[in-house]
Amino acid sequence: MLLYIIRHADPDYAHNTITEFGWEEARALAAYLKDVEIDKIYTSPLGRAIDTATPTCEIKGMDYTVLPWTAESM
């Protein structure tokens, strides 16, 4: 079993998302993972994490699962 732990792309903290550069990073990640066998995609409930996972989910035809306990605590 392989476990990939991927940090969110370039964040836009003020808007709970990722920057345009972050979207480029997320699309590059999706292209990299396109032919990698993946069973599940998990994400924290934070927008930047979900937005980072979205292109990979789209290219692989998968849905992500939100794990609330993975959100950073303040």
Secondary structure, DSSP 8 states (H G I E B T S, - for coil): ---------SEEGGGTEE-HHHHHHHHHHHHHHTTS--S--EE-SSHHHHHHHHHHHHHHT---EE-GGGS---
